[in-house]
Amino acid sequence: MPASLGIEPNGTFLLRLSGTVEAAEFTTMQNLLGKEIDAGAKPCILAILENFQGWERGAAWGNLDFLYWRSNEIARIAIVAEPRWETEAMAFAGAGTRSAPVKFFPAGSQEAARDWLAE
């Protein structure tokens, strides 16, 4: 499965994406995160893109409900990936359109990303 969501002991939500992520998988991850938010979480999200090849082409990625309805309930988003994915990943995460700060970190910078999330 190219997309998985877990919760680390410190409460950080760890989103791992690899290969080509399908819209249905990503919706599943959003639904899982939504349930945690409904239970009272204000998550910091660490998205790690490893062996990432992009998002499913031709899929219905236009559903922005999660971005609009849940944006204020997310504290921060850190993205760790190869630099070639920076522009697309930041756009996909809604950087600049959501109230939560979104920051990109180059591959290998997971500790720096975790430090930033903890600030």
Buried (B, 14 or more C-beta within 10 A) or exposed (E): EBBBBEBEEEBBBBBBBBBBBBBEBBBBBBEBBBEBBEEEBEBBBBBBBEEBEBBBEEBEEEEEEBBEEBBEBBBBBBBBBBEEBBEBBBEBBBBEEBEBBBBBBEBEBBEBBBEBBEE
